[in-house]
């Protein structure tokens, strides 16, 4: 066998392996509870420190409600033995923890910290997303 095709197969195999590793390592970013936490953190950062006016920010509440519904569905699916009140209490505890983390960041560093700027920027990005309209 020639050396060129063998090197090609090894390089392609290594590339596919690295892509699979990166996808597995970052899979949590696509989980509904993580997405909902990002919505909570960004909305708290904007509420505490304000943000620039943007025409797309009007869609943020609709997208936030969609993310909340997906997070509730995931919690209900992963904890079938819990009733609705317990699932909502669990989600409320997660919201309070995310809110406390942002409040601590504001108290410690003020509104000029780079993490708060990132959260405000994420707020604008999340508002501009074209998420599907939930069907009841």
Secondary structure as a PSIPRED ss2 file (coil, helix, strand):
# PSIPRED VFORMAT (PSIPRED V4.0)

   1 X C   1.000  0.000  0.000
   2 X C   1.000  0.000  0.000
   3 X H   0.000  1.000  0.000
   4 X H   0.000  1.000  0.000
   5 X H   0.000  1.000  0.000
   6 X H   0.000  1.000  0.000
   7 X H   0.000  1.000  0.000
   8 X H   0.000  1.000  0.000
   9 X H   0.000  1.000  0.000
  10 X H   0.000  1.000  0.000
  11 X H   0.000  1.000  0.000
  12 X H   0.000  1.000  0.000
  13 X H   0.000  1.000  0.000
  14 X H   0.000  1.000  0.000
  15 X H   0.000  1.000  0.000
  16 X H   0.000  1.000  0.000
  17 X H   0.000  1.000  0.000
  18 X H   0.000  1.000  0.000
  19 X H   0.000  1.000  0.000
  20 X H   0.000  1.000  0.000
  21 X H   0.000  1.000  0.000
  22 X H   0.000  1.000  0.000
  23 X H   0.000  1.000  0.000
  24 X H   0.000  1.000  0.000
  25 X H   0.000  1.000  0.000
  26 X C   1.000  0.000  0.000
  27 X H   0.000  1.000  0.000
  28 X H   0.000  1.000  0.000
  29 X H   0.000  1.000  0.000
  30 X H   0.000  1.000  0.000
  31 X C   1.000  0.000  0.000
  32 X H   0.000  1.000  0.000
  33 X H   0.000  1.000  0.000
  34 X H   0.000  1.000  0.000
  35 X H   0.000  1.000  0.000
  36 X H   0.000  1.000  0.000
  37 X H   0.000  1.000  0.000
  38 X H   0.000  1.000  0.000
  39 X H   0.000  1.000  0.000
  40 X H   0.000  1.000  0.000
  41 X H   0.000  1.000  0.000
  42 X H   0.000  1.000  0.000
  43 X H   0.000  1.000  0.000
  44 X H   0.000  1.000  0.000
  45 X H   0.000  1.000  0.000
  46 X H   0.000  1.000  0.000
  47 X H   0.000  1.000  0.000
  48 X H   0.000  1.000  0.000
  49 X H   0.000  1.000  0.000
  50 X C   1.000  0.000  0.000
  51 X C   1.000  0.000  0.000
  52 X C   1.000  0.000  0.000
  53 X C   1.000  0.000  0.000
  54 X C   1.000  0.000  0.000
  55 X H   0.000  1.000  0.000
  56 X H   0.000  1.000  0.000
  57 X H   0.000  1.000  0.000
  58 X H   0.000  1.000  0.000
  59 X H   0.000  1.000  0.000
  60 X H   0.000  1.000  0.000
  61 X H   0.000  1.000  0.000
  62 X H   0.000  1.000  0.000
  63 X H   0.000  1.000  0.000
  64 X H   0.000  1.000  0.000
  65 X H   0.000  1.000  0.000
  66 X H   0.000  1.000  0.000
  67 X H   0.000  1.000  0.000
  68 X H   0.000  1.000  0.000
  69 X H   0.000  1.000  0.000
  70 X H   0.000  1.000  0.000
  71 X H   0.000  1.000  0.000
  72 X H   0.000  1.000  0.000
  73 X H   0.000  1.000  0.000
  74 X H   0.000  1.000  0.000
  75 X H   0.000  1.000  0.000
  76 X H   0.000  1.000  0.000
  77 X H   0.000  1.000  0.000
  78 X H   0.000  1.000  0.000
  79 X C   1.000  0.000  0.000
  80 X C   1.000  0.000  0.000
  81 X C   1.000  0.000  0.000
  82 X C   1.000  0.000  0.000
  83 X C   1.000  0.000  0.000
  84 X H   0.000  1.000  0.000
  85 X H   0.000  1.000  0.000
  86 X H   0.000  1.000  0.000
  87 X H   0.000  1.000  0.000
  88 X H   0.000  1.000  0.000
  89 X H   0.000  1.000  0.000
  90 X H   0.000  1.000  0.000
  91 X H   0.000  1.000  0.000
  92 X H   0.000  1.000  0.000
  93 X H   0.000  1.000  0.000
  94 X H   0.000  1.000  0.000
  95 X H   0.000  1.000  0.000
  96 X H   0.000  1.000  0.000
  97 X H   0.000  1.000  0.000
  98 X H   0.000  1.000  0.000
  99 X H   0.000  1.000  0.000
 100 X H   0.000  1.000  0.000
 101 X H   0.000  1.000  0.000
 102 X H   0.000  1.000  0.000
 103 X H   0.000  1.000  0.000
 104 X H   0.000  1.000  0.000
 105 X H   0.000  1.000  0.000
 106 X H   0.000  1.000  0.000
 107 X H   0.000  1.000  0.000
 108 X H   0.000  1.000  0.000
 109 X H   0.000  1.000  0.000
 110 X C   1.000  0.000  0.000
 111 X C   1.000  0.000  0.000
 112 X C   1.000  0.000  0.000
 113 X C   1.000  0.000  0.000
 114 X H   0.000  1.000  0.000
 115 X H   0.000  1.000  0.000
 116 X H   0.000  1.000  0.000
 117 X H   0.000  1.000  0.000
 118 X H   0.000  1.000  0.000
 119 X H   0.000  1.000  0.000
 120 X H   0.000  1.000  0.000
 121 X H   0.000  1.000  0.000
 122 X H   0.000  1.000  0.000
 123 X H   0.000  1.000  0.000
 124 X H   0.000  1.000  0.000
 125 X H   0.000  1.000  0.000
 126 X H   0.000  1.000  0.000
 127 X H   0.000  1.000  0.000
 128 X C   1.000  0.000  0.000
 129 X C   1.000  0.000  0.000
 130 X C   1.000  0.000  0.000
 131 X C   1.000  0.000  0.000
 132 X C   1.000  0.000  0.000
 133 X C   1.000  0.000  0.000
 134 X C   1.000  0.000  0.000
 135 X C   1.000  0.000  0.000
 136 X C   1.000  0.000  0.000
